[in-house]
Amino acid sequence: MARTTHTVTNQSPPLTGYDVYSADRVLTEAVERHLDPELSEEAGDELAALGRAAGSTQVQEWGVQADENTPRLRTHDRHGHRIDEVEFHPAWHRLLGKGVAAGLTAAWNRPGGHVRRAAAFLVWTQVEAGNCCPLSMTHAAVPALRTDPELAAEWEPRLTSTIYDRELRPAHLKAGALFGMGMTEKQGGSDVRANTTAARPLDEDGTYELTGHKWFCSAPMSDGFLVLAQAPGGLTCFLVPRVLADGTRNVFLLQRLKDKLGNRSNASGEVEFDGTWARRVGAEGQGVRTIIDMVTATRLDCVIGSAGLMRQAVAQAVHHCGHREVFGAKLVDQPLMRNVLADLALESEAATTLALRLAAAYDDGGEQERALLRIAVPAAKYWVTKRCSPVAVEAAECLGGNGYVEESGLPRLVRESPLNSVWEGAGNVQALDVLRALRREPAALDAYLQEVGRARGADHRLDGAIKGVLTELADLQGIEGRARRLVERLALVLQGSLLVRFAPSEVADAFCAARLGHDGGATFGTLPSTLDLASVVERARPRP
């Protein structure tokens, strides 16, 4: 019998048993905005089904289990044979299976496929972000493989399959396959042209033997990998299968798994190649050109994933404050807390709106949209991923001490939040990539200015910010040292233009005031008190 002193009051109920997709007004509106009407109903039904799964108690528990039971490396079997396998908790396989079944690797051949997948990826990230890494790698490998029609014909049906087959066996015997990637080496980091892994041609045309190492190999349990190595003709892209066609294991020596800050359910390894069989993808010496579309796709997933983490953090904070009482009123109704929640909600809405707009550009595929992506993807990757950590930390603070306890789920979001800023090129890499696009591809800047120009005249602060960007671009003296400042403004102006066009007026007004008009402080919760903050918070409230 419980003691009377242990009566529990004034605690928020768990945010569970709800539809993660349908409870997100910003996301549902973006999907409807970017999809053709004849696709909206089917896509909405699919996404709502995934949203209900993501919000269920069972699937949320799988996320906790996958995070708490990290992968284990098994280099040898009990007889001493080298096997180089990674063991995962059953919850990992359940999550990955549901992600594959939901089409998170099947965007390329579906009408509106990138918008639909982006929305699903944003939803599924909120369950457990680690399993999204192999889903992202597999999705992004498709455009790189398409540089070789023969390889694409062989592998693309497996990569875009909705069947998860976890067994290590020859790919031609599998109904579905997953891909990883290995580019980074100890001596080079993001400077992949400094890679030393060597590729020696074999007698069969297009086949090579690799010798070298990879400092970071994403998803080392996958069926195949795209890697960069130095062939006689220069840096080249290769496909390394995990299991060869005759059933033997390829030489894929896992030295160790990384002990990471977050993303702990997902394995990242150091790999040695020693006579490893590989198939060339694209021409010799064209490795970066071949793999660049894969990099762009994964960078967009960094944006989408960070938007998902922010959405879950804000949803938890608003949910908690909607139930918790202090000083005779709900926390959500206290003016200062309302200001904090509204500020967080602005960041989340801006990230989601931008992520779905970029996914729609992929679906469009036109020349101008491709030019826009050339600037907008690295700019968004730079800015949105950097905003993720402060949002997660502030959201945890909204729960007070509860947010510092693992059971709340917020510490997992905090640990995960820096990952996307580092993965696929840290901040400086993204900023310099934007500068390259500005210098080499005038069409990219034209497409960007046309995009933000669609909102010109609707808000004076946005108009002023656009003018400020043009002023920055007019002065190229020492621009590399100012690259971060410039890319931040490019991202903010793009977000502001989208919110002015598509968000409720109270959201657009608050964003333009605080992010473009400088009428806000350096921390969250410093929005002008004259704004309609209650409406901004209400829009962000999840509806279980």
N, C-alpha and C positions, 0 to 999 in steps of 0.2 A: 504494500500500500504506500502510495507516494505521500511524503510529508507535505503539510500545508505550506511550508516555506518554499516549496519547489514549484509553485504555480507559475507557469510561463505566460507572460503577457507582453504586449507591445513588441512582438517580433513579427517580421514579415513572413508570409508563407513562401514556400519554394516557388520559384518561377518555373513551373513545369505543367505538363498536361495542356499545352497550347500549340497553336499553329505558328511556328516561327516566321513563316513567309507571310501569311495573311495578316498577322499582327503588326507587320512593318509597312506602314502607309507609304513611306518614301519608296521602298522597293517595289511594291505592287504598282504604284503609279508609274514608275520608270519602265517596268515591263510593258504595261499597257501603252505607254507613250511610244516605245520603240518597236513594238511588234505590229505586224499587219493585223487588222481586225480578225481575219479568218483564222489566225493562229492563236489569238489571245485566250480563247476559252480552253482549248486543249492545253496550252502552256500553263495557264492558271491552275487547272486541275492537277497537272503533274507537280507543279511547284507547291501547291497546297498539301498534296500527299507527302512530299518530302518534308515540308514544314511541320506537319503533324508528327512525323517520325522524329525529326530533330528536337521537337519539344516534348517528346514522351519521356517518362521517367526511366524506362528501360534503356533507350538509346543514350540519354544523358549519363546513365550509370556506366554504359560501355565507354564513354569518353573518359570518365574518371579512372576506370580500370586500365584503359590503354595508357594513360599518362602515368599512373602509379607503377605499372609493371613494364619497365623499360626493356627494349630488345636485348637479347643476349647473343654474343658471338660464339659460334662453335667452329673452331678451325679444323678439328679432327674428330672422327668418330671413335667409338670405343676400341676399335682394332688398330688405331693409329693411322688410318687413311686420312689424307687431307680432303676436307669437304667444303670448308669456307661457307657456312650457312649462318643465317640469322634467325633466331627463334623469337616469335612474337606471342603475346598473350592472345587468347581467342577473341577478346574484344576488338583487338586491332583488325583481325580478319573480318569480323562482322561489320565493322565500320567501313572498311575498304570495299567489301562486297556490296554494301548498300550504295556507296558512292559511285562505283562502276555501274551498277544497275540503274542508277538515276541519270545516267548519261553524262557524267562529268568528264568523260574522255571522248565524247561522241558529238562534238559541236560542228565539225567541219563539213559534214554532209547533210545537215538538217536545215530546213528553212528557219531563219531566225535563230540558228543554233547557238551563236555566240552570246546573244542576249539571254536566251533561256539558260545556257550553261552558267553564265556569269551570276545570274540570280540564284541558281542552285548552289554554286560554289560559295557564294556569300552566306547562304543559309547553312550549308554543311560545315563551313569553317566554325560556326558558332557552337557546334557540338564538340569538336576536337580537331585542332588545326593540323596535327602531325600527319594524319592520314591523307591530308590534302596535297602533300608534297608529291608522292608518286602519281596521284591523279593529275596534278599540274604537269609533271614531266612527260607523262604519256600523251596528254593532250597536245603539248607544245612540240613534241617530236614530229608530228605529222607534216608540217610545212617543210621541215628540213629533209625528210625522207622523199618528199615530192620532187626534189631536185634530181632524183634518180627514179624514173618511172617504173623500172623493174623492181627495185626495192619497195617502192610505195605500193605496187600491186600485191606484193607478197605480205608486207607487214601492216599496212593501213587497216585492212579489215579486222585484224587482231587487236590493234590499238584502239579502234573505235567501237569495239564490241561492248555489249552491256553484260557480259559474262565474266565473272572473276574466277580465275583458275590459279590457285596458289601453288600448285605443284611445280617443282623444277624438272622440266622435261623439254624435249625439242619443241620449238615454237610451232612447227607444222602439225604437231599433235594436239595443240591447244586451241580452244574456242575463243580465248581472250588472252591478251598479254599486256604487261606493263613495262614502261621504259624508265631508265634513270639517265644520269648525265655525269660526265667527268671531264672537267676542263681545267680546274685549278691545280697548280703544282706548288710545291714548297717554295721554290725560288722565285716564282712569278706573281702569285696572287692573281689580281685582275689583268695583269699583263700577260695574256695567253701567248703572245708571240715569243715570249721567253721560254716556252715549254721545251723540255728536253726529251720527253718520251719519243722514242724512235720507231718508225714504221719501215720495215724491210719488205719489198715486194716479193711475193711468192710466184710460183709458176702459173697458177690459175689467174687469169686476168681479173683485176680488181680486188684481189685478196692480198693480205699483208700479215706480217708477224710483228707484234708490238712488244717493245721492251721499255719499261719505265715505271712511273708511279703517278698516282693522283692523290693530292693532299685532301681533297674533299670529293667524295663520290656520293651523289645523292641517290637514296633508295637502292642500296647495294643488293637487295634481294630480288631485283627486277629480272625480267626475262631478257632484256637487251639494254644496251647503253650507247649513247652517242658520246664520243670522246674526240679530243684533238691530239694529234701527234705529228711529228716532223717526218714527212716522207721525202724522197729525193727531190721532189719539186716544191717543197716548202710545207708550211703548216696546213694540215689536211684533216677533214672530218672522217670518222670511221664509225661503223656499227660493230659493236662487240656483243655477240650473243652469249648468254650465260651458259647455255647448253648447246653443244654442236648437233648437227643434223643426225649423226650416228648414235646419239644418246650419251656421248662422253661429255664430261664437264670441261668447259674451256678453262684455260689457266687464268684464274681470277682470284688472286691471293689477298684475302682480307687481313690486313695487319692489326687493325683495331677499330673499334667504334668510338666516335667522338662523344665525350661527356659534355653535353650542351646545357646552356642556361635554360632554354625552353625547348619546345618541339621535341620533347623527350620520348614520345611514343614512336617517333620516326627514326630509323637508323641512318646515320651518316658515317661513312667509313673512309679509311685510308686503304688504297688498293695498289697492289704491285702487279705489273704485267711482265711476264717472263716467257716469251714465245707464245703470246696470246694471239689467237686467230681473229682477224678482223676483216670486214668488207668496207671498201672505200665508198664514201657518200659524196658525190660531187667530184670535181676535178682536183688533182693535186695542186697544192698551193692556194686553194680557195676555201680553206677551212672556216675562216671567220665569216665569209660571205655565205657559205652553206648553212651555218648554224645560227646566223643572226636572226632569222625569223623565229626560231625556237626561243632565243633569248628574249625577243620582243614579247612573245606570247607569255613567257613565264614572268616577265616584268609586269605585264598587265594583271596576271594572277596575284602578284605581290600587292597591287593596288586593291583588287577585289578582296583578297584575304584580309588586308588591314581594315578595309571598310566593314567586313564581317565581324572582326574582333571588336572594333569600335561600337558597332551596333549592339553586340551582346553586352558590352560593358555599360553602355548607356541604358539599355533595357533593364539590366539588373539594378542600376542606380535609381532610375525612375520608379521601378516596381517597389523597391525597398522604401523609398521616401513617400510613396503613395500609401503605405500601410503604417509606417512608423509615426508615432506621435511624440511631440516634444513641446513643452510650454503651452499645452492646451490646444495644439493644432497639429494637423498632419505636416510632416517635414516638407512635403512638396508644396504646401501653401505658405511656407515661411519665405519672406521676400528674398533673403540672402541665398537660401538653398535653391529657390526657384531660379535665381540668376545663374547659379553654378550649373544646374541641370539644363537650362536653356542654352548656355554656352556650349556644353558638351553635345547637346542635340544638334546644334548648328554644325559642329565639326563632323558628326556622323552623317548628317543629311548631305552635306557638301561632298563627302567622300563617296557615298553611295551613288549620288546623282552623276558625278564625274565618271565613276567606274562603269556604270551602265551606258553612258554616252560613248565611251571608248569601245565597249563591246559592240554597240550598234554600228560603229564605224567599221569594225571587222566584217560584220554581216553585209554592209553596203558594198564594200570592196572596190568602190570607185576610185579614180585617180586622186581626187581631192581629199577623200577620206583617208587614203593611204598616206598622203602628204601630211595631213593633220596628225596622224598617229606618230609620225616621225619625230615631232616635237612633243606632242601631248603625252605620250606614254612615258618617256624618261622624266618629264617634268612632274607628271602625276606620281610616278614611282618615287621620285625624290621627296615630294611634299607630303603626300598622304601617308606613306609609311613612317615618316618622321613624326607625324602628329599622333600616331597610334599609341606610343608609350605614354605621353602626358595624359591622353584621354583615359587610358586604362588605370593609371595611377590615381587620377582625380576621381574616377568613378569608384574605385576601391575606397577612397577616403569618404565618399558619400555614405558608405555603410559603416563608417566609424571602425571600431575594433573588429566588428564582424567581417569587414572587408579584408582584414589582415589574416584571417583564419582560412586555412585551405578549404574547409567545407563550403565556404561561400562560392568558390569557383573563381573569384577575382584574382587571387595570386597566380593561378594558371594563366589567366589572360595577361597579367603584368609580365610574367616570364616570357610569354610568347611574343609580346608586342614589339621587341626590337628586331625580330628575325627578318622580316620582310625588307627592312631598311638595309640590311647587310647582304642578303641573298641577291644573286644576279647583279652584283655591282653596287657598292655602297654609294653614299651621297655624292662624293666628288666624281665618281664615274658617271653618274647620271647627269650631273651638271655639265661636265665636259662633253658628254654625248649631245646634249642640247646645243652647245656651242658649235659642235661639228655640223649639226643639221642646219643651223643658222648660216654658217659660212658656205656650205657646199650645196645646199638645196633651197634655193629661194622660194620654190613652190611650197615648202613646209611652212615658212613664215606667212606667206600669202594665205594659206589655208587656215592657219591659226587666227590671223587678223579677221578673216571673213567670218569665222565661227564666233569670236567674241563680239564682232561688230553687229551681229544679229540682235544684240540687246542694247546697242548704243541708243542713248536718248531716254532710256527708261529709268535711269538712276544717275544722279549727278556724281556720286562717289565712284561708281563704276566707270563713268566717262573719264573722270580724272585719273583713275588708275590705268586705264588704257593709254591715256596720253603719257603717263609716267613711264610705262613700258616702252613706248616709242622713243621717249627721251633717252632712256637707258641704252636702247639699241643704236641710237644715233652717235653715241660716244663709245667707240670701240677701244679707246686707249685703256690698257690694263684690264680688259674685260674678263680675262681668265680669273683674276683675283676677285672680281665681283660676280663670278658665275653663280654662286649660291643665291645671292641676293636677287639676281635677275630671274633665275629659275623659280624661286619662291613666288615672285610677283607674277610670272607667267601662269603658274598653277592657280594662284588665288584669283586672278582676273578671269581665268577660264571657269573656275567654280562659281564665281560671282555672276558671270554672264548666264550660266545655266540656271542658277537659282532665280535670277531676275525673270527669266523666261518661263520657268516651269514650277517654281515653288510658291506656296501661299505668300501673300505680300508681307505678312509679319516675319516670316523666315528670311526672305530676301532683304527686307529692311534691316533686320538685326545683323545679318552677315555683312552687308555692305557697310554698315556703321562701324562694326568692330574690326573687320578684316581688311577693308579697303579704305574706310574713312578715318581709321586710327582713333575711333572713339571707344576704345577699350584698353584694358591693361595687359600686362605680360602674363597673367595667370587667368584661369577660368573663373567665371563669376564676377567679371568686371564689365559687363554689358551696361549700356546706359539704362537707367531705371525707367525712362520714359517709353521704352519699347513694350510691345505686347508679349511679354515673356511667358505668361500663362498659356497662351495658345501654342507657343513653340514647344513647351514641355508636354502639353496634352497631345500634340501630334506625335511625339516620340514615345508615348506610353504604350507598352505592349498590352494587348487585350487577351489574357488567358481564356 
